[in-house]
C-alpha cells in the first residue's frame, strides 16, 4: 500500500527583514484534496510564508517540497493555479478581484469564456470589462460570432502601415507611378473569426500581438500523469454521486 505524498510542504522556514525575524522554524503541510485556512494576527507572517511557499520570496532557511520533490527558489511548479473552465456557468461575483489580487499571493487564475458577449450577459457590462482588464495574458481563439467583439479585438490588436502603388496613363500616353501609405488593421474581424483550429492570438500587457500555434495538452512529457489524475478525479466524482443517493 502506497501513501500519497502531501501536495506542499514547508520545512523549517525562516525569514527576516532588516534583522527583524518574521518567520522562525515554520512547518506547514498541505494535503491534496483538502482546504487549509491560515489564520493569524496582522504581522504574524502569513503573507510572508505564502510568498515563500509560492516562490515569490527566498527563505533564509528551510525548504519547499511539492509532492515530495524539493524545489529551488522561483520554481514555477510551486505556484498555485485556479482554473475556471466555462466560468460563466458558475459566475463568481468577485472574479475580477480574484484575478487582479490573486497574483500578489502567488495564485494565478485562468478563466475560460466562450466570448466577451457571454461575459457581459452574465456579469454585466461593467463587471465583464473589469474581468477582461484584469487578465494580464489574453489568448484569443477563432470561432467568435459577435460582430462587436470581433471589431473591438481587431482594433485592440492594432494597425500597420501598408504601401500602395498605383499607375496611371495621362492624355499624352505617359505612364505615371505613385506610391502612398495607409494604415490598415493587423487582423481584420473576419480573419479573427476564421482563425484555424490550434491557432490563437496572444495579447500580453503592452507587447505586440503574437500568433500562437497551440499544442495538444496531451503532448507534454507529463501527459500520462495528467491523464491518470483526470481519470482519478472522474472516479472520485462518480463515487461521490453514487454515495450521495
NUMARRO-177230 format. One record per residue (C-alpha): residue in three letters; y, z, x. Coordinates in Angstrom, 1 decimal, m for minus. Layout:
residues N
+------+--------+--------+--------+
! roro !      v !      w !      u !
+------+--------+--------+--------+
!  Ala !      Y !      Z !      X !
...
+------+--------+--------+--------+
//
This chain:
residues 245
+------+--------+--------+--------+
! roro !      v !      w !      u !
+------+--------+--------+--------+
!  Unk !    0.0 !    0.0 !    0.0 !
!  Unk !    3.4 !   m1.0 !    1.4 !
!  Unk !    6.6 !    0.9 !    0.9 !
!  Unk !    9.7 !   m1.2 !    0.2 !
!  Unk !   12.5 !   m0.7 !    2.7 !
!  Unk !   15.9 !    0.5 !    1.5 !
!  Unk !   18.4 !   m2.1 !    0.8 !
!  Unk !   21.1 !   m0.5 !    3.0 !
!  Unk !   21.0 !    2.5 !    5.4 !
!  Unk !   23.9 !    4.1 !    7.2 !
!  Unk !   22.7 !    6.4 !   10.0 !
!  Unk !   24.8 !    8.9 !   12.0 !
!  Unk !   28.1 !    7.1 !   11.2 !
!  Unk !   31.2 !    8.5 !   12.9 !
!  Unk !   34.7 !    7.2 !   12.8 !
!  Unk !   38.1 !    8.5 !   14.0 !
!  Unk !   41.6 !    7.2 !   13.7 !
!  Unk !   44.2 !    8.2 !   16.3 !
!  Unk !   41.9 !   11.1 !   17.4 !
!  Unk !   41.5 !   12.4 !   13.8 !
!  Unk !   37.9 !   12.3 !   12.7 !
!  Unk !   37.3 !   10.7 !    9.3 !
!  Unk !   33.5 !   10.5 !    9.3 !
!  Unk !   31.1 !   12.6 !   11.3 !
!  Unk !   27.4 !   12.0 !   11.4 !
!  Unk !   27.2 !   10.5 !    7.9 !
!  Unk !   23.9 !    9.3 !    6.5 !
!  Unk !   23.6 !    7.1 !    3.4 !
!  Unk !   20.6 !    5.3 !    1.9 !
!  Unk !   20.9 !    2.7 !   m0.9 !
!  Unk !   17.6 !    1.8 !   m2.6 !
!  Unk !   17.0 !   m1.6 !   m4.0 !
!  Unk !   17.4 !   m1.8 !   m7.8 !
!  Unk !   19.5 !    1.4 !   m8.1 !
!  Unk !   23.1 !    2.2 !   m8.8 !
!  Unk !   24.7 !    4.8 !   m6.5 !
!  Unk !   28.1 !    6.5 !   m7.1 !
!  Unk !   30.0 !    7.6 !   m4.0 !
!  Unk !   32.3 !   10.4 !   m5.1 !
!  Unk !   34.8 !   12.5 !   m3.2 !
!  Unk !   38.5 !   13.6 !   m3.0 !
!  Unk !   41.2 !   11.4 !   m1.6 !
!  Unk !   40.9 !   11.2 !    2.1 !
!  Unk !   37.2 !   12.1 !    2.1 !
!  Unk !   36.3 !    8.9 !    3.9 !
!  Unk !   34.7 !    7.0 !    1.0 !
!  Unk !   36.5 !    3.7 !    1.7 !
!  Unk !   36.1 !    4.0 !    5.4 !
!  Unk !   32.3 !    4.5 !    5.0 !
!  Unk !   32.0 !    1.5 !    2.7 !
!  Unk !   34.1 !   m0.8 !    5.0 !
!  Unk !   31.8 !    0.2 !    7.9 !
!  Unk !   28.7 !   m0.4 !    5.8 !
!  Unk !   30.0 !   m3.9 !    4.8 !
!  Unk !   31.0 !   m4.9 !    8.3 !
!  Unk !   34.8 !   m4.6 !    7.9 !
!  Unk !   35.2 !   m1.7 !   10.3 !
!  Unk !   33.4 !   m0.9 !   13.5 !
!  Unk !   32.0 !    2.6 !   13.7 !
!  Unk !   32.5 !    4.8 !   16.7 !
!  Unk !   28.8 !    5.9 !   16.5 !
!  Unk !   25.8 !    5.2 !   14.3 !
!  Unk !   24.1 !    2.1 !   13.0 !
!  Unk !   23.8 !    0.0 !    9.8 !
!  Unk !   20.4 !   m1.3 !    8.7 !
!  Unk !   19.8 !   m3.8 !    5.9 !
!  Unk !   16.1 !   m3.7 !    4.7 !
!  Unk !   15.1 !   m2.1 !    8.0 !
!  Unk !   16.9 !   m4.5 !   10.3 !
!  Unk !   19.7 !   m3.2 !   12.5 !
!  Unk !   22.8 !   m5.4 !   12.1 !
!  Unk !   25.6 !   m5.8 !   14.6 !
!  Unk !   29.2 !   m5.2 !   13.6 !
!  Unk !   30.6 !   m8.0 !   11.5 !
!  Unk !   27.2 !   m9.5 !   10.4 !
!  Unk !   27.9 !  m11.2 !    7.0 !
!  Unk !   24.4 !  m10.0 !    5.8 !
!  Unk !   25.8 !   m6.5 !    5.4 !
!  Unk !   28.4 !   m7.6 !    2.9 !
!  Unk !   27.7 !   m7.4 !   m0.8 !
!  Unk !   28.0 !  m10.2 !   m3.3 !
!  Unk !   28.3 !  m10.2 !   m7.0 !
!  Unk !   27.3 !  m13.5 !   m8.6 !
!  Unk !   28.2 !  m14.2 !  m12.2 !
!  Unk !   26.5 !  m17.4 !  m13.3 !
!  Unk !   27.7 !  m18.7 !  m16.6 !
!  Unk !   30.3 !  m15.9 !  m16.6 !
!  Unk !   31.8 !  m17.0 !  m19.9 !
!  Unk !   28.6 !  m15.9 !  m21.7 !
!  Unk !   29.4 !  m12.2 !  m20.9 !
!  Unk !   33.1 !  m12.2 !  m20.4 !
!  Unk !   34.4 !   m9.2 !  m18.4 !
!  Unk !   38.0 !   m8.3 !  m19.3 !
!  Unk !   38.6 !   m7.1 !  m15.7 !
!  Unk !   37.1 !  m10.2 !  m14.0 !
!  Unk !   40.4 !  m11.2 !  m12.3 !
!  Unk !   40.9 !   m7.7 !  m10.9 !
!  Unk !   37.3 !   m7.6 !   m9.8 !
!  Unk !   37.8 !  m10.9 !   m7.9 !
!  Unk !   41.1 !  m10.0 !   m6.3 !
!  Unk !   40.3 !   m6.4 !   m5.4 !
!  Unk !   36.6 !   m6.7 !   m4.6 !
!  Unk !   37.2 !   m8.4 !   m1.2 !
!  Unk !   39.1 !   m5.3 !    0.0 !
!  Unk !   35.9 !   m3.2 !   m0.4 !
!  Unk !   33.5 !   m5.8 !    1.0 !
!  Unk !   32.2 !   m7.1 !   m2.3 !
!  Unk !   32.6 !  m10.9 !   m2.7 !
!  Unk !   32.5 !  m12.1 !   m6.3 !
!  Unk !   31.1 !  m15.5 !   m7.1 !
!  Unk !   31.9 !  m16.8 !  m10.6 !
!  Unk !   30.4 !  m19.9 !  m12.1 !
!  Unk !   32.1 !  m21.6 !  m15.0 !
!  Unk !   31.4 !  m24.8 !  m16.8 !
!  Unk !   35.1 !  m25.7 !  m16.9 !
!  Unk !   38.6 !  m24.2 !  m17.0 !
!  Unk !   38.8 !  m25.1 !  m20.6 !
!  Unk !   35.8 !  m22.8 !  m21.2 !
!  Unk !   37.6 !  m20.0 !  m19.4 !
!  Unk !   40.7 !  m20.5 !  m21.5 !
!  Unk !   38.7 !  m20.4 !  m24.7 !
!  Unk !   37.0 !  m17.1 !  m23.7 !
!  Unk !   39.7 !  m15.2 !  m21.8 !
!  Unk !   42.9 !  m16.9 !  m23.0 !
!  Unk !   45.4 !  m19.0 !  m21.1 !
!  Unk !   47.0 !  m16.2 !  m19.0 !
!  Unk !   43.8 !  m14.5 !  m18.0 !
!  Unk !   42.0 !  m17.7 !  m17.2 !
!  Unk !   44.8 !  m18.7 !  m14.9 !
!  Unk !   44.6 !  m15.3 !  m13.2 !
!  Unk !   40.9 !  m15.8 !  m12.7 !
!  Unk !   41.5 !  m19.2 !  m11.2 !
!  Unk !   44.3 !  m18.0 !   m8.9 !
!  Unk !   42.2 !  m15.0 !   m7.7 !
!  Unk !   39.5 !  m17.4 !   m6.4 !
!  Unk !   40.1 !  m17.8 !   m2.7 !
!  Unk !   37.5 !  m20.5 !   m2.4 !
!  Unk !   37.1 !  m23.1 !   m5.2 !
!  Unk !   34.3 !  m25.6 !   m5.4 !
!  Unk !   34.7 !  m28.4 !   m8.0 !
!  Unk !   31.7 !  m30.4 !   m9.2 !
!  Unk !   31.6 !  m33.6 !  m11.2 !
!  Unk !   30.9 !  m34.0 !  m14.9 !
!  Unk !   34.1 !  m32.5 !  m16.3 !
!  Unk !   35.3 !  m33.9 !  m19.6 !
!  Unk !   38.6 !  m32.1 !  m20.3 !
!  Unk !   41.4 !  m34.6 !  m19.5 !
!  Unk !   43.9 !  m31.8 !  m18.9 !
!  Unk !   41.8 !  m30.0 !  m16.4 !
!  Unk !   40.9 !  m33.2 !  m14.6 !
!  Unk !   44.5 !  m34.2 !  m14.3 !
!  Unk !   45.6 !  m30.7 !  m13.1 !
!  Unk !   42.8 !  m30.7 !  m10.5 !
!  Unk !   43.8 !  m34.2 !   m9.4 !
!  Unk !   47.4 !  m33.1 !   m8.9 !
!  Unk !   46.3 !  m29.9 !   m7.1 !
!  Unk !   44.3 !  m31.9 !   m4.6 !
!  Unk !   47.4 !  m33.7 !   m3.6 !
!  Unk !   48.7 !  m37.1 !   m2.7 !
!  Unk !   48.6 !  m39.5 !    0.2 !
!  Unk !   50.6 !  m42.5 !    1.4 !
!  Unk !   49.3 !  m45.9 !    0.5 !
!  Unk !   50.6 !  m49.0 !    2.2 !
!  Unk !   51.0 !  m52.2 !    0.1 !
!  Unk !   51.6 !  m55.7 !    1.5 !
!  Unk !   53.0 !  m58.4 !   m0.8 !
!  Unk !   53.5 !  m62.1 !   m0.1 !
!  Unk !   55.9 !  m64.4 !   m2.0 !
!  Unk !   56.9 !  m68.0 !   m1.7 !
!  Unk !   60.5 !  m69.0 !   m2.1 !
!  Unk !   62.1 !  m72.1 !   m3.6 !
!  Unk !   62.2 !  m73.7 !   m0.1 !
!  Unk !   58.4 !  m73.2 !    0.3 !
!  Unk !   58.8 !  m70.5 !    2.9 !
!  Unk !   56.4 !  m67.5 !    2.8 !
!  Unk !   57.9 !  m64.0 !    2.9 !
!  Unk !   55.7 !  m60.9 !    3.5 !
!  Unk !   56.9 !  m57.4 !    2.8 !
!  Unk !   55.3 !  m54.0 !    3.3 !
!  Unk !   56.0 !  m50.9 !    1.4 !
!  Unk !   54.5 !  m47.4 !    1.0 !
!  Unk !   53.9 !  m45.3 !   m2.1 !
!  Unk !   52.4 !  m42.0 !   m2.9 !
!  Unk !   49.0 !  m42.1 !   m4.8 !
!  Unk !   46.7 !  m39.3 !   m5.7 !
!  Unk !   43.9 !  m38.5 !   m3.2 !
!  Unk !   41.4 !  m38.3 !   m6.0 !
!  Unk !   42.1 !  m39.7 !   m9.5 !
!  Unk !   40.8 !  m37.8 !  m12.5 !
!  Unk !   38.2 !  m40.5 !  m13.1 !
!  Unk !   36.8 !  m40.0 !   m9.7 !
!  Unk !   36.6 !  m36.3 !  m10.1 !
!  Unk !   34.8 !  m36.7 !  m13.3 !
!  Unk !   32.2 !  m39.0 !  m11.8 !
!  Unk !   31.5 !  m37.1 !   m8.6 !
!  Unk !   27.8 !  m37.8 !   m7.8 !
!  Unk !   25.2 !  m35.0 !   m8.1 !
!  Unk !   25.2 !  m33.0 !   m4.9 !
!  Unk !   28.8 !  m33.7 !   m4.1 !
!  Unk !   31.7 !  m31.2 !   m4.5 !
!  Unk !   35.3 !  m30.7 !   m3.5 !
!  Unk !   36.3 !  m27.6 !   m1.7 !
!  Unk !   39.7 !  m26.0 !   m2.1 !
!  Unk !   40.3 !  m23.2 !    0.4 !
!  Unk !   43.6 !  m21.3 !    0.4 !
!  Unk !   46.3 !  m23.7 !    1.6 !
!  Unk !   44.0 !  m26.0 !    3.5 !
!  Unk !   43.4 !  m29.7 !    2.7 !
!  Unk !   40.6 !  m30.5 !    0.2 !
!  Unk !   37.2 !  m31.1 !    1.7 !
!  Unk !   34.5 !  m33.2 !    0.2 !
!  Unk !   31.2 !  m31.4 !    0.4 !
!  Unk !   27.6 !  m32.6 !    0.5 !
!  Unk !   25.7 !  m29.7 !   m1.1 !
!  Unk !   22.1 !  m28.9 !   m0.1 !
!  Unk !   19.5 !  m27.5 !   m2.5 !
!  Unk !   19.2 !  m23.8 !   m2.5 !
!  Unk !   15.5 !  m24.0 !   m1.7 !
!  Unk !   16.2 !  m25.9 !    1.6 !
!  Unk !   17.3 !  m23.0 !    3.9 !
!  Unk !   14.9 !  m21.1 !    6.1 !
!  Unk !   14.8 !  m18.1 !    3.8 !
!  Unk !   13.9 !  m20.2 !    0.7 !
!  Unk !   10.4 !  m18.7 !    0.4 !
!  Unk !   11.8 !  m15.2 !    0.4 !
!  Unk !   14.4 !  m16.2 !   m2.3 !
!  Unk !   11.7 !  m17.9 !   m4.4 !
!  Unk !    9.5 !  m14.8 !   m4.1 !
!  Unk !   12.4 !  m12.5 !   m5.1 !
!  Unk !   13.2 !  m14.7 !   m8.1 !
!  Unk !    9.6 !  m14.6 !   m9.2 !
!  Unk !    9.5 !  m10.8 !   m8.8 !
!  Unk !   12.7 !  m10.4 !  m10.9 !
!  Unk !   11.3 !  m12.6 !  m13.6 !
!  Unk !    8.2 !  m10.4 !  m13.8 !
!  Unk !   10.3 !   m7.3 !  m14.0 !
!  Unk !   12.4 !   m8.7 !  m16.8 !
!  Unk !    9.3 !   m9.9 !  m18.7 !
!  Unk !    7.7 !   m6.4 !  m18.3 !
!  Unk !   10.9 !   m4.7 !  m19.5 !
!  Unk !   10.9 !   m6.8 !  m22.6 !
!  Unk !    7.2 !   m6.1 !  m23.2 !
!  Unk !    7.5 !   m2.3 !  m22.8 !
!  Unk !   10.7 !   m2.0 !  m24.9 !
!  Unk !    9.0 !   m3.1 !  m28.1 !
+------+--------+--------+--------+
//
